[in-house]
Amino acid sequence: TWTTVCAADAIVPHTGVCALVDGRHVAVFRLGEDRFFAIDNVDPKSGASVLARGLMGSLGERIVVASPLYKNHFDLSTGECLEAPEHSVDVHAVRIEDGRVLVALN
């Protein structure tokens, strides 16, 4: 099931937003003009819903977001936590349709 989150233009490039999708906190990130990613928004180490506020960047070939609390890096394609794989998060399908961001939970 696809859920509309927001207009694609509402997400500033290289930032994220949070959304409640079917009762689940999801972080949606925009890289550049046309690449979007969706992962769980809850930082597994703290339990706080903050990953959408993290800084996006890259570590080698990986596009990541750094948690604003503990600075752990989460791969936006796989959800893997690079410092502590046991704290990895789920990734979700995201697509753009008619200028809107849609997310389907994993």
NORBELCOR-V847703 format. One record per helix or strand. SS is the DSSP state (~ for helix, > for strand). FROM is the first residue (numbers start at 1). LEN is the number of residues. If there is no record, write none. Layout:
((SS | FROM | LEN) (SS | FROM | LEN))
//
This chain:
((> | 3 | 5) (~ | 8 | 3) (> | 15 | 7) (> | 24 | 8) (> | 35 | 6) (> | 42 | 1) (> | 49 | 1) (~ | 51 | 3) (> | 55 | 5) (> | 62 | 5) (> | 73 | 3) (> | 81 | 1) (~ | 85 | 3) (> | 91 | 7) (> | 100 | 5))
//
